[in-house]
Amino acid sequence: MNQEEHGSLDGLFADFLAVPRRRFLRGTAALGAASLLPGCETTGKSAVAAAPQRIDIHHHLLPPKYVAELPTLIKGESPPTNWTPARSLEDMDRNGIAMSMLSLMQPQVWFGDVALGRRLARESNDYAASVVRDHPTRFGIFATLPLPDTEGSLKEIAYALDTLKADGFGLMTSYAGKYLGDPAFWPVLEELNRRKAVVYNHPLSIECCRNPIPQYMVNSGIEYATDTSRTIASLLFSGAAARFPDIKWIHSHGGGTMPMLWQRYIRQEATYKNRLELLPNGVLHEIRRFYYDTAQANSPGALAALLKLVSVSQLMFGTDYPYRPGAEVVEGLTSYGFNAAELRAIDRENALRLIPRLKA
């Protein structure tokens, strides 16, 4: 990955800081309406004044040391340098977000060097833990693993859960050209399954498809959504989704392009002679068991397509901060037409069911 979905990372952060005033005002109006929902204060206060309710599943962590080192690991990389926990908290407070689950920005820690990957993963997880110690009621941890390094990843799972008390894991959709369902990762998936872990994944801009139409697009941001669809396919058709049923998968960006392509998944399933072994309950059963966040998937079309496949119980509030502001998601969800109970489920209750610790 050299760039995020919407251009260079510097440009992304600049875009965020320059959110149009009209969008901000619309988001603020949506927040005011949200404050009148059951379960929120109804004294006429805005959602900012009311107790924050939302839980952000898709919230990026940018450790200063990692951000400083990244340009030497990827030539020409220019990640944002002005993210801080305080900036996250400001955006959270503006948008009624009670807690955000921190996951390391892409491309995370795999650069072809096992020792480097282990060091970067540990440093990132320790930094995340320090942020949580400073703000224990506002942040949680989706820990990083040094995949495709199996031994290092198994050690980091134990450290993250047993020492840091992480809430789950934040993975990339692929490592070293292999997607998450690849049997090479099964020893790690087996341990995550044994631990009944929550596993969120985020797409990459992979080498094969980074910029297939450079004459029209400086960077091919549309590939990120497709990359999520690829890793979903790998989990399904490798048999990993059915083989490791106790992993709670959260797919970024509403499942990417999968909601528009699911009929092709069904056709693909029909071509497998061993489909009853790989998918004993069928493709749709697994798709409907996965969870999906709403980051950059909160437009009417994206929500409608996803909700044709899964119930509201599988949707989770996610912002993609700092690459996108929380107001964008709040506006999209509150204007879609969900009733109050459905909004509560997406904003908060589905996360509480998945991560019971948050109830405290």
C-alpha positions in Angstrom: 0.0 0.0 0.0 1.3 3.4 -0.9 -1.9 5.4 -0.5 -5.3 5.2 1.1 -8.6 5.1 -0.7 -8.9 8.7 -1.5 -5.4 9.7 -2.5 -2.2 10.4 -0.7 -2.4 10.1 3.0 -1.4 13.8 3.4 -4.2 14.7 1.0 -6.6 12.5 2.9 -5.9 14.2 6.2 -6.1 17.6 4.5 -9.4 16.6 3.1 -10.7 15.7 6.5 -9.5 18.9 8.1 -11.3 20.8 5.3 -14.7 19.1 5.7 -17.1 21.5 4.0 -19.1 23.6 6.5 -22.4 22.5 4.9 -21.5 18.8 5.6 -20.5 19.6 9.2 -23.8 21.5 9.8 -25.8 18.6 8.3 -23.9 16.2 10.6 -24.5 18.4 13.6 -28.2 18.4 12.8 -28.2 14.6 12.5 -26.5 14.4 15.9 -29.2 16.7 17.4 -31.8 14.3 16.1 -30.0 11.3 17.4 -30.1 12.8 20.9 -33.9 12.4 20.9 -33.7 8.6 20.3 -34.7 6.3 23.1 -31.8 5.6 25.3 -30.3 9.0 24.8 -31.0 12.1 26.9 -34.2 13.8 25.7 -34.0 17.1 27.5 -33.4 19.0 24.2 -29.6 18.8 24.6 -27.5 17.9 21.5 -25.8 14.6 21.3 -22.6 16.4 22.1 -24.0 17.4 25.5 -25.8 14.1 26.0 -23.7 11.1 27.1 -22.0 9.6 24.0 -23.5 6.4 22.9 -21.7 5.2 19.7 -18.9 2.6 19.5 -16.6 3.1 16.5 -15.2 -0.2 15.3 -13.1 1.3 12.4 -10.8 3.8 13.9 -7.1 4.0 12.9 -4.1 4.2 15.2 -1.1 6.1 13.9 1.7 5.6 16.4 4.2 8.5 16.0 7.2 6.1 15.9 5.6 4.0 13.2 4.5 7.0 11.2 8.1 8.3 11.3 9.6 5.0 10.2 7.1 4.2 7.4 8.7 6.4 4.7 11.9 4.4 5.1 10.0 1.1 4.7 8.0 2.2 1.7 9.8 4.6 -0.6 7.9 7.8 -1.1 5.3 7.1 1.6 3.9 10.2 3.2 1.6 9.3 6.1 -0.3 11.9 8.1 1.8 13.1 11.0 -0.6 15.2 13.0 -2.9 12.5 14.3 -3.1 12.4 18.1 -5.4 10.7 20.6 -6.6 14.2 21.5 -7.7 14.8 17.9 -9.6 11.4 17.9 -11.3 12.4 21.1 -12.3 15.8 19.6 -14.0 14.1 16.7 -15.6 11.5 18.9 -17.0 14.1 21.2 -18.5 16.0 18.3 -20.2 12.9 17.0 -21.5 11.2 20.1 -18.9 8.4 20.0 -18.3 6.9 23.4 -15.5 4.5 22.5 -13.3 3.7 19.5 -11.5 0.5 18.8 -7.9 1.3 17.7 -6.4 -0.6 14.9 -3.0 0.2 13.2 -3.2 2.0 9.9 -2.4 0.1 6.7 -0.1 -1.5 5.5 0.6 -2.5 9.2 3.8 -4.4 9.8 4.8 -6.8 7.1 7.7 -5.6 4.9 9.3 -9.0 4.2 11.3 -9.1 7.4 10.2 -11.4 10.2 12.2 -9.6 13.0 11.0 -6.2 11.8 7.4 -7.3 11.7 7.5 -8.7 15.2 9.1 -5.5 16.5 6.6 -3.2 14.8 3.6 -5.3 15.9 4.8 -5.2 19.5 5.5 -1.5 19.5 2.2 -0.8 17.9 0.3 -2.9 20.4 2.2 -1.4 23.4 1.5 2.1 22.1 -2.2 1.3 21.7 -2.2 0.0 25.3 -0.7 3.2 26.5 -3.5 5.2 24.8 -6.0 2.9 26.5 -4.4 3.4 29.9 -4.6 7.1 29.5 -8.2 7.0 28.3 -9.6 3.7 29.6 -13.3 4.5 29.0 -12.7 5.9 25.5 -10.5 3.5 23.6 -10.1 -0.2 23.0 -7.5 -2.3 21.1 -7.8 -4.3 18.0 -4.2 -5.7 18.2 -1.8 -6.1 15.2 -0.3 -9.5 14.3 3.0 -9.9 12.4 1.5 -12.2 9.7 2.5 -14.1 7.6 4.9 -15.0 10.5 3.0 -17.8 12.2 5.2 -18.2 15.3 5.4 -14.5 15.9 1.6 -14.1 15.4 0.8 -16.9 17.9 3.1 -15.2 20.5 1.5 -11.9 19.8 -2.0 -13.3 20.2 -1.1 -14.5 23.7 0.5 -11.2 24.6 -2.3 -9.1 23.3 -5.1 -11.0 25.0 -3.4 -12.1 28.2 -1.2 -9.1 29.0 -2.7 -6.1 27.1 -6.3 -7.4 27.4 -7.0 -6.5 23.8 -10.6 -6.6 22.6 -9.8 -8.3 19.3 -7.4 -8.1 16.4 -7.1 -5.8 13.4 -5.7 -7.6 10.3 -5.1 -6.8 6.7 -7.0 -8.6 4.0 -3.8 -10.2 2.7 -0.2 -10.8 3.5 2.6 -11.6 1.1 0.1 -12.2 -1.7 -2.1 -14.6 0.4 -5.6 -13.8 1.5 -6.9 -14.5 5.0 -8.5 -17.9 4.1 -5.3 -19.3 2.8 -4.3 -22.6 4.6 -0.9 -21.0 5.4 -2.8 -18.9 8.0 -4.8 -21.7 9.5 -2.6 -22.3 12.5 -3.2 -18.7 13.5 -6.9 -18.9 12.6 -7.2 -22.0 14.8 -5.8 -20.1 17.8 -8.1 -17.2 17.1 -11.0 -19.6 16.9 -10.0 -21.3 20.2 -10.0 -17.8 21.8 -13.3 -16.9 20.2 -11.6 -13.8 19.0 -13.1 -10.7 17.3 -11.2 -10.2 14.1 -11.6 -7.0 12.0 -9.9 -6.7 8.7 -9.0 -3.8 6.4 -8.2 -3.8 2.7 -4.9 -3.1 1.0 -4.0 -1.8 -2.4 -2.3 -5.0 -3.6 0.5 -5.1 -6.2 -1.5 -6.8 -9.0 -4.2 -4.1 -9.0 -2.7 -1.0 -7.4 -3.4 1.4 -10.3 -4.7 -0.4 -13.4 -5.9 2.8 -15.1 -3.2 5.3 -14.3 -4.2 7.6 -17.1 -7.4 8.4 -15.3 -6.7 7.8 -11.7 -3.7 8.9 -9.7 -4.4 6.0 -7.4 -7.0 3.3 -7.7 -9.1 3.8 -4.6 -11.9 1.6 -6.0 -9.6 -1.4 -5.5 -9.8 -1.3 -1.8 -13.5 -2.3 -1.8 -12.7 -5.1 -4.2 -9.9 -6.3 -2.0 -12.3 -6.8 0.9 -14.5 -8.9 -1.5 -11.4 -11.0 -2.3 -10.6 -11.9 1.3 -14.3 -12.7 2.0 -14.2 -15.1 -1.0 -11.0 -16.7 0.3 -12.6 -17.3 3.7 -15.6 -18.9 2.1 -14.1 -21.0 -0.6 -11.0 -22.2 1.3 -13.5 -23.6 3.9 -11.9 -21.3 6.6 -15.2 -19.6 7.5 -16.9 -22.8 8.3 -13.8 -24.5 9.8 -13.3 -21.7 12.3 -16.9 -20.7 13.3 -16.0 -19.1 16.6 -14.0 -16.2 15.0 -16.2 -13.1 14.8 -15.3 -11.5 11.5 -15.8 -7.8 10.9 -15.4 -6.8 7.3 -14.5 -3.1 6.5 -16.6 -0.8 4.3 -19.8 -2.8 4.3 -18.1 -5.8 2.8 -16.7 -3.9 -0.1 -18.2 -4.9 -3.4 -19.4 -8.2 -2.1 -23.1 -7.1 -1.6 -23.2 -6.3 -5.3 -21.5 -9.5 -6.3 -23.0 -12.1 -4.0 -24.8 -13.9 -6.9 -21.4 -14.7 -8.3 -20.3 -16.1 -5.0 -23.4 -18.4 -5.2 -22.4 -19.5 -8.8 -18.8 -20.1 -7.6 -20.1 -22.3 -4.8 -21.9 -24.4 -7.3 -18.7 -25.2 -9.2 -17.1 -27.0 -6.2 -17.5 -30.7 -6.1 -16.6 -30.6 -2.4 -18.8 -27.7 -1.5 -20.6 -29.6 1.2 -17.2 -30.0 2.9 -16.1 -26.4 2.4 -19.5 -24.7 3.0 -21.7 -27.2 4.7 -24.3 -24.5 5.4 -23.8 -22.6 2.1 -22.4 -19.3 1.1 -25.3 -17.2 2.3 -25.2 -18.7 5.8 -21.6 -17.5 6.3 -22.1 -14.1 4.6 -25.0 -13.5 7.0 -22.9 -14.5 10.0 -20.2 -12.0 9.3 -20.3 -8.4 10.6 -19.8 -5.3 8.5 -18.8 -1.8 9.4 -20.3 1.3 7.9 -17.1 3.3 7.2 -17.5 4.6 3.6 -20.5 2.3 3.2 -23.2 4.6 4.6 -24.8 5.9 1.4 -28.3 4.8 0.6 -27.2 2.5 -2.2 -24.5 0.8 -0.2 -26.7 0.3 2.8 -29.6 -1.0 0.7 -27.4 -3.6 -1.1 -25.9 -4.8 2.2 -29.3 -5.0 3.9 -30.7 -7.2 1.1 -28.2 -9.8 2.4 -27.8 -9.3 6.1 -29.9 -8.1 9.0 -29.3 -4.9 11.0 -27.8 -7.1 13.7 -24.7 -7.5 11.6 -24.0 -3.8 10.9 -21.5 -1.9 13.1 -20.8 1.8 13.4 -17.3 2.6 11.8 -15.8 5.9 10.7 -12.4 5.3 9.2 -11.0 8.1 11.3 -8.7 10.0 10.6 -9.2 9.4 6.9 -12.9 10.3 7.2 -14.7 12.3 9.9 -17.3 10.8 12.2 -19.9 13.3 11.0 -20.0 11.6 7.6 -21.1 8.3 9.0 -23.6 9.8 11.5 -25.2 11.8 8.6 -25.4 8.7 6.4 -27.0 6.5 9.0 -29.4 9.0 10.5 -30.7 10.1 7.1 -31.2 6.5 5.8 -34.5 5.8 7.5 -33.6 3.4 10.2 -35.9 3.4 13.2 -34.6 4.2 16.7 -34.1 0.6 17.7 -32.1 -0.1 14.5 -29.9 2.9 15.0 -29.2 1.8 18.6 -28.2 -1.6 17.3 -25.8 -0.3 14.7 -24.4 2.5 16.8 -23.8 0.5 20.0 -25.7 -2.7 20.8 -24.2 -4.9 18.1 -20.8 -4.0 19.4 -21.8 -4.7 23.0 -23.0 -8.1 22.0 -19.7 -8.9 20.2 -17.5 -7.4 22.8 -19.2 -7.8 26.2 -16.4 -6.0 28.1 -17.7 -2.7 26.6 -20.9 -3.0 28.7 -18.8 -1.9 31.7 
